[in-house]
Amino acid sequence: MEKVLKAHVDAMWARLAEENAKREKLERERVQQVTTLLTNFVSKDMPVAIERVFKKEFAAIGPVVAQAVLPPLQNVVATTVSESFQVNFLCLHLLSLASLWLVIYGKDIYVLAY
């Protein structure tokens, strides 16, 4: 009886050890699969996904930035051009007055260009 009981216990231990070995092998394979998936994602899929997100966000932000920046920029350019024309107009007006003075008084005037 003792020998039969010992044989059953030994058989149970052997089956338990075999099942544990199979389970550990499956766990190692699963860990390897997960590691491979994560590595592939980080090295291949994630940069593509990040690039797509950035392109979408920049495409959405671009018009907003343009609408915020362009009106003040247009105002600055318009003001600069307007001031430049006013200065040029004033210089031309002064030159015409000087020419008129020359005609009236007949004196020599030297005009320096700026």
Residue pairs with C-beta under 8 A, 6 or more apart in sequence:
91 114
95 111
98 109
98 111
101 107
101 109
102 108
102 109
